[in-house]
């Protein structure tokens, strides 16, 4: 299993629109091959941002998703609400 953590920096004035549109985007993610779960929420501090955590069977599943039409649709839903590019990291959970 590989965990993807994405920090999504949202414009202050766009928070409500981001939440509405990202909820739709989460449904796209959930149906991807290799996606075994996800959760997301508003970061408590220091700046307005949301954090997305996706569980993938393998990192290649995430890379494969990036090559699909679904990925383009996913990003187009919320990307206009961001103040800068997301920060994305992957890790393998330890014991």
C-alpha positions in Angstrom: 0.0 0.0 0.0 1.1 3.6 -0.7 -0.4 6.7 0.8 -0.7 9.9 -1.2 -0.9 13.1 0.8 -1.9 16.2 -1.1 -2.1 19.7 0.4 -4.5 21.9 -1.6 -4.1 25.6 -1.0 -7.4 27.4 -1.5 -8.1 31.0 -2.1 -9.9 32.5 0.9 -12.9 33.7 -1.2 -13.3 30.3 -2.9 -13.6 28.0 0.2 -17.3 27.2 -0.2 -16.9 26.6 -4.0 -13.9 24.4 -3.4 -15.7 22.2 -0.9 -18.7 21.8 -3.3 -16.5 20.9 -6.3 -14.0 18.8 -4.5 -16.8 16.6 -3.1 -17.7 15.8 -6.7 -14.0 15.2 -7.5 -13.7 12.7 -4.6 -16.3 10.5 -6.3 -14.1 10.4 -9.3 -11.1 9.3 -7.2 -13.1 6.6 -5.4 -13.8 4.7 -8.6 -10.2 4.5 -9.8 -8.5 1.1 -10.0 -6.2 0.7 -7.1 -7.8 3.4 -4.9 -8.8 1.6 -1.7 -9.9 4.6 0.3 -9.6 8.3 0.9 -10.3 11.1 3.3 -10.0 14.8 3.2 -10.6 17.8 5.3 -9.7 21.4 6.1 -6.3 21.9 7.6 -6.4 23.5 11.1 -3.3 25.7 10.7 -1.4 27.7 9.6 -3.0 28.8 6.3 -6.2 27.9 4.5 -5.6 24.6 2.9 -7.3 21.2 2.6 -5.5 17.9 2.9 -6.3 14.8 0.9 -5.1 11.4 1.8 -5.6 8.6 -0.7 -4.7 4.9 -0.2 -3.4 3.2 -3.4 -2.6 -0.4 -3.8 0.6 0.7 -5.6 2.1 4.0 -6.5 1.7 3.0 -10.2 -2.1 3.1 -9.7 -1.8 6.8 -8.9 0.5 7.3 -11.9 -2.0 5.5 -14.1 -4.8 7.7 -12.9 -2.8 10.8 -14.0 -2.9 9.5 -17.6 -6.7 9.3 -17.8 -9.6 11.6 -18.8 -10.9 11.2 -15.3 -7.8 12.9 -14.0 -8.4 15.9 -16.2 -12.0 16.1 -15.1 -10.9 15.7 -11.5 -8.5 18.6 -11.6 -10.8 20.9 -13.6 -13.4 20.7 -10.8 -11.3 22.3 -8.1 -8.1 23.7 -9.7 -9.6 27.2 -10.3 -10.2 27.6 -6.6 -6.5 27.1 -5.7 -4.1 29.8 -4.8 -1.0 27.8 -5.9 -0.1 24.3 -7.0 -0.8 21.4 -4.7 2.0 19.7 -2.8 1.9 16.0 -3.2 4.0 13.3 -1.5 3.7 9.5 -1.3 4.8 7.2 1.5 4.6 3.6 2.5 3.2 3.2 6.0 5.4 1.5 8.5 4.5 -0.7 11.4 
